[in-house]
């Protein structure tokens, strides 16, 4: 319907109705109304004005993009303010687009009175302009490789030619010709390259179309028919993921020969868009040059005085008037406490607090402070019973009272020791969530919600008349001995604790570590006395000559335990050897460890931006991993700065991503409409479903929705083009948050459809992590020549409790398969033939044998994966089977052994799901088929041992996610489950014995699992 808007320009208001108006139309109408006012000439040109509103996130948003509809803007109140901007229109439009795209207006960043933010943005502006100039110099083939690069399997994986025993020697490929309806069938070798395949296809084309077309030779490019993925490079066909997936599914690959002129049109459009921006920027004044003469400074190592701070006051401290309030402060390097915490006197009062003897002195000299020292505070009220002052033990506090805490760096981003007054607005946590009540792993950003936050006013004293700065590195040298003891220490897992004697030994033998155990660098770093600046200097020198680690080993050095700038720069240097495919595998963790970076301008940020600029697929997922958490106050500014830098260096990508953001906003509106409809119609479920689905379909057909939701790249996979919605096939799902089941037509392949599930109200980040780990397990198994047919479907968190899930085609839940074969829900779970019969209906002869083999392999893979990861809440509704036989799991709401319980008792007593009907399929329906079941058991054991060999990698990846805010991954204790399930610290024989016991236990308990499934089937009969 229509809605009244108040357009204000310095006090003047005019009511105006709108439905689907563009902001451009509204601006014209306001200026037209304003002509009747005496000061109209003072307004100036219409082009120099734009609207501003307060959006749904309570943030001022500038509406520079006049093509946006007001219903898409969704202002919080029907009020628009006309404002003037001084900079040019083109710059305003770009700023506005970036602000809308990243979810944070750039004027908010402009308004921050933070020199670090200003310096970082200034540097990124310069780098982005250089990057745009580099893109302008790209050749067409380089551009295709950067924007539409194919997905490749690692070269090692190609040893498994097709992953099945009966893999064909030759590959049958259907080639479509883009400029006609013709197609051709070719048989080529699996080792054939795309260029060789193209040459054969063109020869076949020329035999039927005559030699006059011979001039087109060399002017084609090979594309996967169903998506925007071009097969370039000299890799064998078997290495392309699309080709492998077709072989595994026994499908014939469909490729399309596209004339390069069609793709060059896209290339020219992007280059011209960049040209307009770069030429505009070149007219801007150059950045100011740094001063030639540097001010005199003092080296921090020349200041032997004890480090101290002054507590000025605490305000808005939520404590009773009779309570005694204390401040505890600790100096940390990573998680290592550098010296005993300092504790203030007690102070009384309700809100405002000051402390006598307000100087806190630490038992460490300024000269021994590491570059990345964190100063961590906690403010707490002491119970009356305890009178001990300045105790470093945990005092008796009210565990139900939240504790304000806050962290800050001792050195600023330039390496200068902080001086002067500073106000720290605190965060809150409960005491049992914090060790020693201090939270060194927490953010160094202060709470942006200052109105109600506890504030701690502190003063950093001066120790010198000149600024005190951290120096460059020095050199050091160790000695050699105790080889065997060192070897044993080096083989431990990443979260094992080292005793002081072991740390001393490692530090003494640091040169031996470099020469013999280069992968031991993380343990050496944990052995450094960070409170001794001589040791720090020696370590920095050692890093200059330390051999490069493999990228997988280097990941551990980005953990919170390794905050040193030189260490992190060394780790990033190792990551530069990663291929794009490998980087994509670990991108989720690399984004999360940005939280550990205390300064905006760091090596990891530059590395991620550089690789994202080189490969648009990486850029796409970097954007969404950052954008999905922009609402989190602790990372909002940091992630916004990185997103802005990415957008400015990838101008053509802005429109592509903007379209996705707008589409997701529309889907959220549809979901909210459905939730509202189901609440209103709770009396009649049938009537409710009919009315609400009708409303959903009507909504999707509206032009404002259909246009926004059409012709966009899928956020789940940017090479997939979602052309238009097949409204008749869309529906909403009958779970609490009413997820949307959206079906798209595939524009590139006629008759093909693609399904996505939009969720609003569920946090998909844990699912995303679990699926990423499943993808890694699949890769590790393939590298060891074991393909277990894992189905790690797409899943992407896109915002605050919103996200998308890929629909796996031709798949059904175990529950629905069982219920379809039985008229009684209670009996369905006990029908052991249901699953095998379902596969028989869809496969016959050799195809059935292949389907059973697919089922056996995938069942083994998921049995091992669910056991190792402790995936809970497994029932017949979240285990699915494809018609090809592949079994796979969905919905990973409980991991690391956090199983659902009822009446305080864990519902699942078995390590993984292994029911009689699964065994019935594995044994091909023959009760005594021990050979097939023996193969299944062997697959499980082999898969388990492969994961054990890579146990440290899994520990590292979960440790890197500790600050992501996932409810079931908050401390090192949660990772202990992985250590136990992988039996790290035991021999392979001991670990295999433990696994076999769990396997036999699952086998014995299969009847209990069936009873649980029966109860689930009765409670939730899904038959439509």
N, C-alpha and C positions, 0 to 999 in steps of 0.2 A: 504494500500500500504506500501512500504518500505520507510524507512527514515534514513538519515545519522546520525550517532552518533559520537561525538568526545570523546574519552576516554583519559583523561589526567592523567599522573602520573609525577608530578614535572616538568612540561614544555613539556613533550613529548606528541604529539597528533597523533592519527591514525583514519582515517575515517573508519567507519564500518557500514554497513546497517543491518537492522533488521526488522522483522515483528512481530513475536510472540515469540521472544527469551526469555529464562530465564536469569536472571542476572548471574547465575552460568556459563552459556556458554560464556557470554561476558567476565567474569573475566578470564576464561581459555584462551580465545583468546588474551586478552591484555597481560597476562603473557607470552604467546607464542611469541608475537611480541617483548616483552621487552627483550627476550633472546639475541637479536642481539645488544644490547647496552652494553657499557663497564662496567657500574655500576650495571648490573643486579644482581650480587650476593648480593648487599646491600639491595635488596628488601626483601630477606628472604623467608620464606614459603608462599605459596599462601593462606593457611588457615588464615594467620594473617592479610589479607587485605580484604577490602570490598569497594563497591562503595558508593559514596555520590552524591546527586544531589540537585538542587533547584526545589521543586515541584510547582504545580499550585497555591499553597497558598503563594508562595514566601518564603518558609521556607526550611532550609537545612534538608534533609531527608537521613538517613543512610539506605542502602539497604542490611541489614544483612541477611534477609530471601532470600536465593538463589532460592527458588521455585517460586518467584514472576516473572510474565512476565513484560517486560519493558513497554508494552502498558497499564498495570494496574498501573504502577508507575506514568506514565504521567508526565515526567519532563518538566519544563517550557521551557527549551532550550535543544537541542540535545547534552548535555554535561554531562559526568559522570566523577567524580573525584575518583581516587583510593587512599584510606586512610588507615592508620594503626591503629589498636586498641590494647591496651595493655592487657586488661582483657581477660579471657578465652572465647573460642568460644561459649560455651553454654550460658554464661551470656550475651554475645553480641546478640545472637539470641533472647533470651527472651526480652532484652531491646528493640530490633528492633521491635519485634512483638507488644509489648505494645505500643510503639511510634506510629506505623502505626494504631493500633486499636483505640487509644484515640484521634488521630488527632493532636498530638503535640509530637515531638521528645523528648526523655528523655535527650538527650544531651543539649537541650534548658534549661531544669530544672537544669542540672549539671552546666551550665554556669552562672546561676543566683547567683550573689554575695549577698545572702540574708541568714543570719543565721537562721531565722525562717523557711525558706524552708528546709534548711539542717537538722535542728533538727526534723521537722515534718516527713521528709522522713526516717530519721534514726529510729525514733520511729515506723513508719509504717512497715519498713523492719522487725523489731523484732516481731511485732504483726502478720504480715502475715506469718512468719515462724512458729510461735506458732499455727496459725490457720491451716496451712497445716498439721502439726503434729496431730492436733485434727481430721482432716478429715481422716487421715490414721488410726485412732483408731475407726472410725465409723463402725457400723455393716451394713450389706447389706440393711436391712429395714430402718435404719436411713438415709442412703444415698438416697434411693428411695424417702423418705418423703421430704428430703431437695431439691432434684433436680426435682422431678416430682410430687409434691404434688397436690392433686385435688383441684378444686375451690369449696368452700363451701358457702352456704348461712348462715347468722347468725342463731343461734338456734331459736330465736324468730320468724323468718320468716317461719319456718316449720309449724307453726300453720295454715297457708294457705296451705292445703295439696297439691292442684294442682292449686289453683287460679281460679277454675271454679266450678259452682254449681253441675255439673254432674261428679265430679271427681270419678274415679273408686276406689273401696275398695282395689282391688289388682292391681298390676303392671305387665304387660306383658313385658318380656325382651327376646331379642334374644341373645343367647350366641354362639359365634364363638370359635372354638378350633384352636389355632394357628398352631399346627403341622399337621392339616388335613383340608380338605375342608368341614368338617362336621359342623353343627350348630344345636342348640336345642332351643326350645321355652319353657320358664318357666313362671309361674304365682307366684308372691311373694307378700308379704305384703309391703306397703310403709315404714313400720318401720323396715323392714329387714335390716341387716347390710351386707356389702360386703363379709365378711367371711362366713356368713350364706348362702348367694347367691352362693358363690363358692362351698360350701359343697354340696348344692342341684345340681349344675351343674355337679360336678364330679360324684355324684351318678348316674345321668342320663347317663353320659359318660360311666361309668363302666358297666351299665346294657347292653349296646350294644357292648362294647369292651372286656368284660370278666374281671375276677378277677386278671389276670396277671398284669394289669396296676395299681393295688391297691397300689403298692409301690410308685407311683407318688403322692399319697395323701399328701397335705401340701406343695407341691413343685411348686405351681402355684401362679400367681399374676393376678389380674383383671385389665384390661386396657379398657379405652374408645376406641372403635374400630377405630374411625377416627383420633385419635391424641395420643400423648405421655402423657396421663394423667392416672395415676394409682389410683384406688379407694382403699385407705388404711384407717385404723382407724376403730373405732367402731361407726361411725355416721350412723343414719338411711339413707336409699337410698334417701329419699325425700330431704335431706339436701344438696345433691350434685347438683351443678348448672346444670350439664349436664342432669341429670335425670329430674329436674324441667323444663328445657327448652323443653325437649321431651314431657312432659305431657302437657305443655301449647300449643305446636304446634300439639298435637294429634299424635305425632310420636312414634314409638316403639323404645326404647333405644337399641342400639347395643353395646354389651360388648364382649371383647375377653379374653379368658383364655390363658395367656402366660406362658410358662414354665420358671421358674426363671433362668435357665441356660443361656437363651438368653439375659436376662437383666443383669445377673452377668458378662457377657463378657464386657459390657459397664462399669460396676463398676470396674472390674479389670484393664481395660485400663486406667481409670482415676487415680486410686490409684498408678499404676506404673509410670504414668507421674508425679505425685506429688512426688513419691519416688526419682526420678532422681533429681528433683530440690532441695528437702530437703537435700539429701545426699551431693549435691554440696555445698549448703550453709553452711553445718556444717563444711566444711573445711576452710571456710573464717575466718579471724582473728576476735576475739570478739570485740564488741564495747568498746571504752575507758570508764573506770569508771569515774563518776563525782568526782571532788576533795573533799577530806574529810573535809577540813577546809573551811568554808564559809567566804567570805570577809565581813567585817563590813558594815552594812547598816543603813540608817536613815528611820524611819517610816514617811510616808507622813503626818500623822496627827500631827506630831511635827514640821511642817513647816508652821508658820502662815503668811509668807510673801505673798504679792499679786502675782498672776500668771502673767507672762509677756513673750513676745517673741520679737525678733529683726528681722525687715525686712532688709535683706542684700541688695537685688536688685530684680528687675523683668526683664526678658529678653524675646525677641520675643513677646512683647505686641503689638498687632495689633491696633494701634491708630494713629490718625493724629498728626502731630507735634505740632499743636496749642492746642490739647486736654489736659485737666487736668486729670491725672490718679490717682485714689485712690484705696487703698486696704481696704476691710472690713473683719473683722475676728470675729467669734462668737464661743462660747463654748456651746456645746449641749450634753444633755443626752437623747438619743432617739430624739424626736422632741421638747423636752423642752429646751428652751434657758436658760442657767444657770445664765447669767448676761447680762447686756447691751453690744451690740457688740462694738468692738473697731474699730476706723476708722483712717487711716493714713492721713498725709498731702497730698496735691496735688503735682503731679510731672509732668513735661513736657518732651516731647521727643517722638520719633517715635517708637523705639523698646526697647532700654535699659532704665530702670528707677531706680532711687534711691530716697529715701524719707528722708527729714530732720526730726529730732526727730524720728528716725526710730524704737524706742522701743514702742511697744503697750502694755499697762498695762490694765488688766481686773479688774473689781470690784468684784473679788472673790479671796479668799486665796488659796494657794496651798493645805492646809490641807482639804479644803472642796471640792476638785475635786473628783467626782465619778470615780471609776475604769474604766468605759467605756466612759469617756469623749472624745468627738470628737472636734477637732479644724477645723473649716470650714472657707475657704477663698473665696472671690470673688474680681476680679480686674475689674474696670470699668472706663470709661471716662465720666467726668462730662461736661455737656453743659455749654457754656460760661455765660449764663444768671444767673446761680446760683453760688454764691460766698461763700455759707456757708461751713465752714470747720468742720470736725469731727462731722457732724450731724448724729444722728442715725436714722433719718427719711430717707425714700427712696429719693435719690437725683433725679434731672431731668436728665435722661439719654436717649440716643438714643435707642428706643425700637427695632430698626432694626439691632442694632449692637450686636453681640454675646458677652456674658460675660464669660471670663475664670473663672472657679471655681475648687477648689480642696479641699479634706478633708484628715486629718491624725489623728491618735490616739495620745492622750497626753501620755499615758502609752504604753510601748511595750508589746509584747506577754508574757513576763516573769513578768509583773506587775511592771516594773521599769519605773520611770519618764524619758522621753526622754531628752537627753542633746546633745549639739553640733550642727553642721551645717547639714542641709538637703535641698535637691533640690526637689521641688514638681512640676511635669509636669501636666499642667491643662487640664481639659475638657472644652467644650463650650456649653452654652445654651443661649436661648434668654431670656431677662429680664422677660417677662410675664410668663415664665415657672417656675420662682423661686420666693419664698416668701422671702422678705427681701434680695433678690439676693443671699442668702446663700442656700446651698442645703444639709441639714443634712442627708436627706434620701439617698443621692447619695453614690457612692462607696468610700471606703478609699484607693483603689488602685490608683496609679498615672497613667497618660496616658502613655502607652508603646510606642506610636508613638512620640518619643521625638524630631524628626528632625524638625517638624513644630509647636510643641505645645508651648504655653506660659509657661515659667518656673518661679517659685517663689522661690528665695533663702532665707531661714529663718534660724535663730539661736535660739536654746533652751538654755537659760542660766542655770548655776549651782546655786543651793541654799544651797549646803552642800558639804563638802569634801568627803562624802561617797555617794554611789548610794542611791537614794530615792525610797523606795518600798511601795507598798500597803499592809496593814496588814490583818491578818485573822479576822473573824467576832467577835463581842462582843455581849452582851445580853441587852435586854430592856423590859419594861413592861408598859402597858397602863391602862386605867380606863374604867368604864361602864356607859352608859346612852343613852337616846334618841333613843329607839328601833324602833319606827314606822318610824321616819324620815330616819333612816338608811335603813330600809326595802325598802322604796320607791326608794332610790338612787340605791340600789343593783339590782333592777328589770329593770333598763334602758338598752338600747342596747349598744353594744361595742363602737360605735363611737360617743355617746352622750358626750357633754362637761360637766365637773364638775366645779362649781364656787368655789372660794377660801374658802368660809365658809363651803361648803360641804366637800371639801378636808380636812379641819381642823377637822371636825367632824369625818370623817372616820379614820383619823390618831389617833385621841384621843381614839376612840373606837376599835382600832385594835384587841384587845383581844376578844371583842364581835364578831367581824367579823370572827375570827378564829373558835370560838365555835358555832356560830349560822348561819353564811353565808360563809362557806369556799369557795364557788364558787365566792365570791366577791373579791378574791385576785387581779385580774387585776385592779379593781377600787382602791383598797388600794395602789397598786404600783403607780398609777397615782397621789396619794395624798401625796406621800413621798416628803419631801423637800430634793431633791438630792444634793442641794448645802450646806447641813449641815451634816457633817460626823457623828455626834451623831445619827441622824435619820437613816443613812445608816447602822450603826452598829446594831441598834435595829432591823431593818428590817431583816438583815442577820440572827440574832438569832431567830427571829420569824419564818423564813422559815424552820428552823430545826425541828420545832414542828407543822407546819401547816399540816392539814390533806391532803391526796392525792386528787387531783381533778380527775374527769373522763378524759380520753384522749381527748374527744371532747372539754371539757372546757379548758383543758391545752393548746390546740392549740393556743389560743389567746395570750398566754404569749410568743410566739415566734415572735410576731409582732415587728415592728421596735420601737414601743413605750416602749418596755421592754428590754433594752440592757444589764441590769445588769447580770453579769456572774452567780451569785448564783440563780437568778430568772430563767435564761434559763436552768441551770442544774436541778433545781427543776421541770421545765416543762418537760424536757426530761425524768426525773425519772417517771413522770406520764405516759408518752407515752409508757413506757416499758410494761405496762399492755395491750397494744393493741394486738389483734390477727393479724396474717399475712394478713387476708382478710381486716381488718379495716385499717391497715397500708397501704396496696395497694390503698385503697380508697383515702387517703390523701397524697400519696407520691409526687404528683405533687407540692403541696404547700410546703412540707417539703424540697424539693430540692430548691425551690425558696427562702425560708427564709435563706438558707445558705449564700445568698448575704448579710444578715444583720449581719453575724458573722464577727467580725473584725479580728479574728485570725484563722489561719488554724487549730490549734489543739484545738478543742472545743467538748463539750458533744454531740451536734447534729451530727457532723461528725462521731464520734465514734459509736453512736447509729445506724445511717443509715448503716454504714459498717458492724457492727455486725449482724444486721438483714438481710442484703443482703447476707452475708456469710452463714447464717443459712437457707435461702430459695432462691433458684436460680431464681424463678419467680420474687421476689423482686429485686434481683441482676440484672436481665435482664433489668427491667424498670428503676432502678436507673442508670444503665450504659447509657441507651438511653436518659434519661432526662438530664444527664450531658453532654453527647457526642454531643447532638443537639445544645448546646450553647457554645461549646469550642471555637468557632470563635469570641465570644464577648470579647473584650480586658479587660473589667472590671472584668471578672470571669475566664479568660483563665487559669491563673496559679492555682488558687484555685481548679477549677474543674479538671484540669489535675492531680493535686496531689491526689485528692480523687479517680479518675479513676485508677491511677497507683497503689494506695494502694489496690483497689478492685481486680485488675488483678493479683497482686502478691499473694493475699491470695486466689485466685480462678483460679489457673493455668489451670485446665481442661476446664474452661469456655472460655478461650482466643480463642481457635480455633473455637468454635461455634460462638462467636461474630464476629471474624475476617471474617468468611464466609459471615455473614450478611452485614458487612461494604463493602466488595468487591462486593457483589451482587448489593447493592444500588449504588455504583459507576458506575457499568455497566448500570443500568437503567437510570442513569443521562446522560450517553453518548448517549444512544438510544434516550432519549428525546431531547437532543441537536441536534442530527442528524435530527430528525423530524422537529424541529423548523427551521433548516437551509433549509430543503427541502420545507417546506410550504412557506418560504420567496421567494425562487427561482422560485416557480411555482404559483405565485399569479394570473397569467392571466387566467388560466383554473382551476377552482375549482375541477371539476371531475377528470381531468388528474392529478392534484396535489395530490388528495386523493389516487388515484390508485398507482402512482409512489412512494409516501411517505410510504404507507402501505406496498408495496412490499419491499422497502428498509428496513423497520422496521423488517419484517419477515425474510429477508435474514440475517440481522444483528443478530437476535436472534438465528438463526440456526448455526452461526459460532461456532466452537468448543470453542474458547476463551470466548464466551458469554454463550453458553449452559452449559459448565462445571461449570462456576462460579455461574450461576443462578439456579443450580440444587442441590438437597439434602441439604437444609438449613432449620433451624428453623425460622418460621415467626417472624419478629420483632414485629408484632402486637400481637402475642400470641405464646410464645416460646414452648408451648406444641403441636403446629401444625407443622407438617413436610411437607415442600414444596418439592416434589420430582423432578418433571421435568415440564417444561413449555409446555402447549398445544398451540403451536404456531398458529395454524389455528384459534383459538378463541381469540387471542390477537388483540388489536387495539389501536388506540389513539383517544382521545375524542376531539370534535370540540369546545373547548373553548380556550381562549387566550394563556394559558400556555401549551396547548397540553398534558394533563395528559395521562399517559399510563394505559390502562386497560389490566392487565396481568392475565391470567388464568393458574392455576397449576393443575396437576393431584395429587390426594391424594394417596400416596404410601401405606398408612396403610389400606385404604378401597377402593377396586377396583371399578372403575366407578364413584367415587366421584370427584368433581372438587372444587377448591377454587379460589375466585377472589380477587385481590387486585388492588387498584388504586395508582399509583406512581405520586406524584406531585412535580414539580420543578419550583419554581418561586412564590409560594404562601406560606404565613406564616400560618401554621396549628395550632399554639399554642392557638389561641383564640377558634378554633373549639374543640381542645383537652380539654380546660378548660370547655367549655359549655357542652360537652358530659360527662365530669367527674361530673359536677353538676347534670346533668340529671340522671346519675347513682346513685348519692346520694339521689336525690328525690325519685327515684324508691325504694331504700332501706328503706327510711323513711316511705313511703306509705305502703310498705309490713310489716314493723314493727308494723304499726297501722292496720294491717289486710285489706289492700286495695291494690290489684294488678292491676295496670293500663296498663299492657302490653307494657311498654316502650321498645324501641329498641335502646339502647345506643351502636351503632356499634363501632368497633375499629377505633382509629385514633391516629397516633403517629408522632410527629415532629422528624426528624432524623438528621437534619442539618440546615444550613443557607437557609431558605425558601425551604426546601425539606421535604418530609414526605410521609407516607402511610395511606390509608383509606381502611377499610374492605368493600368488596362488599356484600351487604345483598341479599341473594338468593331469587328468586321468587318474586321480587318486581318491581313496575313500577311507574313512576311519574304520578301525577294527570293530567298533561298536555298531556302526551302521551295517557293516557286512554281516555281523552276527544277527542283528535285529531283522534284517531283510530276509534271512533264511529261517526265521522262527516267528511264530505268531505270539509266543509268550516271552516277554522281556526277561523274566527270571531264568528261563531255560536257554536263552540265546548264548550266554557265556559258556555253557557246557556243551554246545554243539561243535565238536572238534572238526567236523567235516566242512563247516561253513566257509572257512578261509580257503581251503584247497579247492572246493567246488567253485568259489568265486574266481579263482585263477584259471580253473579249467574252462569256465564259460568264456574267458577272454583270450585264452591261448590253447592251441592244440598241437599234438605231435611234438616236433623238435622245439617249437616255441614254448611249450609247457615246460620242457626240461630246462630251457634257458631261464624261464621265469622262476622256477624252483631254485636254480643256482643263484639267480639274482637275489632271491629272498634269503637264501642261506648266507651269502656273503654279507648282505646289508644287515641282517639280523645279528651276525657276529660283530660287525663294526659298532652297531648301536649298543649291544650288550656291554662291550668293553668301554665305550665312551661314557655310558650312563653310570657304570661302576666307578670309573676313574674320577669323573666330575661330580659324583654324588647327586645326580639329577633326580629329584623327587617328584611326588604327585603323579606317578605314572599309572594311567588307566586306559581303557579301550577307546576313550574319546580323544586322546592325544598321541595315539600311535596310528599311523596311516600306512597304506600299501598302494603302490601304483599298479596299474594293470600289467606293467612289464615285470612285476614281482618285487620291485624295490620296496623295502620297509623303511620307514623313517619316523622320527619323533617330532612333535611340535610343542609349543607352549612350555618355555623353560622358566617358570616362575620360582622354582625352588632348586638351588644348586648347593654344592659343597656340603651335602648331608643335611640340609635344612628341610626335612620331610614334614609334610602336614601331619598333624596329630589330632586325635579325637579323645576327649576325656583325659588328656595328658599322656596318652599312649601313642607312639608313632604308628601311623597306619601301615607303613611299609617296613617289613622286617627283613626283606630280601635285598641283596645288593643290585640286582637287575631283573628285568622281566623275562621269564622263560616259561611260557605256558605250554600245555599239552598240544594245543592246536598249532603253535609255532613248530614244535617238534614233529607233529604230524605232517606238516608241509615239508620240513627239512628231510624227513624220511620217505618222502614221495607217497605218503599214505600207507606205507608198509610198516607194520609194528616192529618187525625184527630187523629193519634196515640199519644195522649198527655201523656199516661202512660210511654211509652218508652222515650220520650223527657224529662219527669219529672225525670226519673232515671238518664239520662245523666246530667241534671242540678245538681242533688243531688251529683253525683260523683264529679263534678267540685267543688262544695262548700266544700265537705268533704276533697278533696285533698288540697284545698287552706288553710283550717284551720290547717291541719297537717303541712304544710310548715311554717305557721305563728308561730306555737309552737317552731319551730327550726330556727326562723329568725336570732337569734344571731350567729348560726353556719354559715349560708350563708354569713352574714356580715364579719365574721372572715376570711372565706376562700377567699373571694374577696380581703380583706385588705392584706392578706399575699401575694397576687399576684401583689401588686402595683408597685414593682420595676422590674417586669418581662419584661417590655418594650412593653406590648400590647398597640396598638394605642388607644383603647377605654377604657382602665383602667389605668389611670395615676395619679389620685388624689382621695382623700376622697369624692370629689364632685361627681365623677362617681358612687360611692357606694350609694349616696343619692337616686338614682333611686330605688334600692332594698328596702330601708327603706320605701319609698312611696308606692311601689307596694304591699309590705307585710303589710302596714298600721301599722308599729311598733309604739308603743306609744298609740294606740287606743285600745278600748275593742274589744272582738270578735264580738259583735253585730254591732259596728260601722264599723269594717273592712268588715264584711259580707255584710252590706248594700252597702258599696263602691264597693265591688266585683260584687254584683248583678246589680248595675247600669252599670258597664262596660260590664257585660254579655249581658244585654238588649241592650246596645249600639251596640255591635258586631252583635246582631241579627237584629237590624234595618238596619245596614249598609251592610248587606250581599249582597244586590244588587250592591252597589258601588264596593265591592270586586270583584264581577263577571265582572264588566266593566273593572277593572284593569287587571283581568286575561285574558279577551278577547284581550286587547291590547297586553299583553305578548304573547298570542298564535299566534297572527298575526305577531308580530315582530320576533318570534323564533319558526318556525314550525319544530318540532323535528322528524317528521316522516321520516323514512329511505326509 
